[in-house]
Amino acid sequence: MIVASHMAESMVPSSGRRHVSPATATASLLAAPILLAVAMIATVVDDSVVAVGPLDRAAFGWLVVAPLVLLSPGAAALTWRATGRRVLASRLIAALSLAIGLGLELRLAFTVTQIGCTPVHDPLQAAPLMLPIAAAAGAAFGLAGIVGMVSVGVGGRGLLVALRTIVAAAIGLAVFGLAAIFVFAVTFAGVSCAAPQ
């Protein structure tokens, strides 16, 4: 186990193994959680108002919330390069994936008021049906983080690695996010209260 851990750490490019200050290590660990927290706060603000400044709700979501979320898995993956510790970055990605899944599960369980034509009065009634969607969202983030980790592992120099990792993870999140939306569509396929036409 110790040998495997040492080998994993040695895979980091030499520039990633340099001594980093505690402030840099802390900043790299906090970047992805802060991006996600700001995105969550922005979502709450977006849900509670009709417009934010000159932006309507949809524009605010696409121009503010979506970029913050898309940047976050790459930021988590770059923790490996910033700290030289691959296991730390992997654990951060896993923790954020779990937090996203649980957070979405709780949010949906407490906010869904109707499933199909059936009113929902209890979060426990909605929770089981929301679980596949929450799990797919958490998995999408985790897989995007893995894409980012692969990019960091390839190596390279400074800014190029950071840009490549952010872009690769963002594309990964977009693709895996579409898969999560597909899970949503399959979960609720054909459920509607509209009168047949």
C-alpha positions as CSV (number, residue, x, y, z in Angstrom):
1,M,0.0,0.0,0.0
2,I,2.8,2.4,0.9
3,V,4.7,1.5,-2.3
4,A,1.6,2.1,-4.4
5,S,1.0,5.5,-2.7
6,H,4.6,6.5,-3.3
7,M,4.4,5.4,-7.0
8,A,1.2,7.4,-7.4
9,E,2.8,10.5,-6.0
10,S,5.9,10.0,-8.3
11,M,3.6,10.2,-11.3
12,V,3.2,14.0,-10.8
13,P,5.3,16.0,-13.2
14,S,8.4,17.4,-11.6
15,S,7.0,20.9,-11.5
16,G,4.0,19.4,-9.5
17,R,6.4,18.0,-6.9
18,R,8.0,21.3,-6.0
19,H,7.6,22.6,-2.5
20,V,4.3,24.6,-2.3
21,S,3.4,27.1,0.4
22,P,0.6,26.2,2.8
23,A,-1.4,29.1,1.4
24,T,-1.1,27.7,-2.2
25,A,-2.1,24.3,-1.0
26,T,-5.1,25.6,0.9
27,A,-6.2,27.8,-2.0
28,S,-6.1,24.8,-4.4
29,L,-8.2,22.7,-2.0
30,L,-10.8,25.5,-1.5
31,A,-11.1,26.6,-5.2
32,A,-13.6,23.9,-6.4
33,P,-15.7,24.0,-3.2
34,I,-15.9,27.8,-3.4
35,L,-16.9,27.7,-7.1
36,L,-19.7,25.2,-6.3
37,A,-20.8,27.2,-3.2
38,V,-21.0,30.5,-5.2
39,A,-22.9,28.6,-7.9
40,M,-25.4,27.3,-5.3
41,I,-25.9,30.7,-3.8
42,A,-26.3,32.2,-7.3
43,T,-28.9,29.5,-8.0
44,V,-30.9,30.4,-4.8
45,V,-30.8,34.1,-5.7
46,D,-31.8,33.2,-9.3
47,D,-34.8,31.2,-8.1
48,S,-36.0,33.9,-5.8
49,V,-36.0,36.8,-8.2
50,V,-37.3,37.5,-11.7
51,A,-34.2,39.2,-12.9
52,V,-30.6,39.8,-11.6
53,G,-29.6,43.2,-12.9
54,P,-30.1,43.2,-16.7
55,L,-30.2,39.4,-16.9
56,D,-33.4,37.4,-16.7
57,R,-33.4,34.1,-14.8
58,A,-32.4,31.9,-17.8
59,A,-29.6,34.3,-18.9
60,F,-28.2,34.5,-15.3
61,G,-28.2,30.7,-15.1
62,W,-26.3,30.3,-18.3
63,L,-23.9,33.2,-18.0
64,V,-23.1,33.0,-14.2
65,V,-24.1,29.6,-12.7
66,A,-23.2,27.3,-15.5
67,P,-19.6,28.6,-15.9
68,L,-19.0,28.3,-12.2
69,V,-20.2,24.7,-12.2
70,L,-18.2,23.8,-15.4
71,L,-15.0,25.2,-13.9
72,S,-15.2,23.3,-10.6
73,P,-14.2,19.7,-11.6
74,G,-11.1,21.0,-13.4
75,A,-10.2,23.2,-10.3
76,A,-10.5,20.1,-8.1
77,A,-8.3,18.0,-10.5
78,L,-5.7,20.8,-10.4
79,T,-5.3,20.2,-6.7
80,W,-3.0,17.3,-7.7
81,R,-0.7,19.7,-9.6
82,A,-0.8,22.4,-6.9
83,T,-0.1,20.1,-4.0
84,G,1.7,17.2,-5.7
85,R,-0.7,14.8,-4.0
86,R,-2.8,12.8,-6.4
87,V,-4.7,11.0,-3.6
88,L,-5.7,14.3,-2.0
89,A,-7.2,15.5,-5.3
90,S,-9.0,12.2,-5.8
91,R,-10.5,12.4,-2.4
92,L,-11.6,16.0,-3.0
93,I,-13.3,15.0,-6.2
94,A,-15.0,12.1,-4.5
95,A,-16.2,14.3,-1.6
96,L,-17.6,16.9,-3.9
97,S,-19.3,14.2,-6.0
98,L,-21.0,12.9,-2.9
99,A,-21.9,16.4,-1.7
100,I,-23.5,17.2,-5.1
101,G,-25.5,14.0,-5.1
102,L,-26.7,14.4,-1.5
103,G,-27.3,18.1,-1.9
104,L,-29.4,17.6,-5.0
105,E,-31.3,14.7,-3.4
106,L,-32.2,16.8,-0.4
107,R,-33.1,19.8,-2.5
108,L,-35.4,17.8,-4.8
109,A,-36.9,15.8,-1.9
110,F,-37.9,19.0,-0.1
111,T,-39.0,21.1,-3.1
112,V,-40.9,18.6,-5.3
113,T,-44.6,19.2,-4.8
114,Q,-46.0,16.9,-7.5
115,I,-44.8,13.8,-9.3
116,G,-46.9,13.2,-12.4
117,C,-50.5,13.8,-11.3
118,T,-49.8,12.9,-7.6
119,P,-49.3,15.7,-5.1
120,V,-46.3,15.1,-2.8
121,H,-46.7,16.1,0.8
122,D,-43.7,14.4,2.4
123,P,-40.0,14.6,1.4
124,L,-39.8,10.8,2.1
125,Q,-42.3,10.3,-0.6
126,A,-40.2,12.1,-3.2
127,A,-36.8,11.0,-2.1
128,P,-36.7,7.5,-3.7
129,L,-37.8,8.8,-7.1
130,M,-35.2,11.6,-7.0
131,L,-32.3,9.3,-6.1
132,P,-31.4,8.3,-9.7
133,I,-31.2,11.9,-10.7
134,A,-29.1,12.9,-7.7
135,A,-26.8,9.9,-8.2
136,A,-26.3,10.7,-11.9
137,A,-25.4,14.3,-11.1
138,G,-22.9,13.3,-8.5
139,A,-21.4,10.7,-10.9
140,A,-21.2,13.3,-13.7
141,F,-19.1,15.5,-11.5
142,G,-16.9,12.6,-10.4
143,L,-16.3,11.4,-14.0
144,A,-15.5,15.0,-15.1
145,G,-13.0,15.2,-12.2
146,I,-11.4,11.9,-13.5
147,V,-11.1,13.5,-17.0
148,G,-9.3,16.4,-15.3
149,M,-7.0,14.1,-13.4
150,V,-6.0,12.3,-16.6
151,S,-5.2,15.7,-18.1
152,V,-3.0,16.7,-15.1
153,G,-1.3,13.3,-15.2
154,V,-0.2,13.8,-18.8
155,G,2.1,16.6,-17.6
156,G,3.2,19.7,-19.4
157,R,4.0,23.2,-18.4
158,G,2.2,25.6,-16.1
159,L,-0.7,27.5,-17.7
160,L,-1.0,25.0,-20.6
161,V,-1.8,22.2,-18.1
162,A,-4.2,24.3,-16.2
163,L,-6.1,25.4,-19.3
164,R,-6.1,21.9,-20.8
165,T,-7.4,20.5,-17.5
166,I,-10.1,23.0,-17.0
167,V,-11.4,22.6,-20.6
168,A,-11.2,18.8,-20.6
169,A,-13.0,18.6,-17.3
170,A,-15.7,21.1,-18.4
171,I,-16.3,19.2,-21.6
172,G,-16.5,16.0,-19.5
173,L,-19.0,17.6,-17.2
174,A,-21.1,18.8,-20.1
175,V,-21.1,15.3,-21.7
176,F,-21.8,13.4,-18.4
177,G,-24.3,16.1,-17.4
178,L,-26.2,15.3,-20.6
179,A,-26.2,11.7,-19.4
180,A,-27.7,12.8,-16.1
181,I,-30.4,14.8,-17.9
182,F,-31.1,11.6,-19.9
183,V,-31.6,9.7,-16.5
184,F,-34.0,12.5,-15.5
185,A,-35.9,12.0,-18.8
186,V,-36.1,8.2,-18.5
187,T,-37.1,8.5,-14.8
188,F,-40.1,10.6,-15.6
189,A,-40.8,9.4,-19.2
190,G,-44.5,9.7,-20.0
191,V,-45.5,11.2,-16.7
192,S,-47.8,14.1,-17.3
193,C,-51.1,15.5,-16.2
194,A,-51.9,16.9,-19.6
195,A,-55.1,15.6,-21.1
196,P,-54.5,13.1,-24.0
197,Q,-54.9,14.7,-27.4
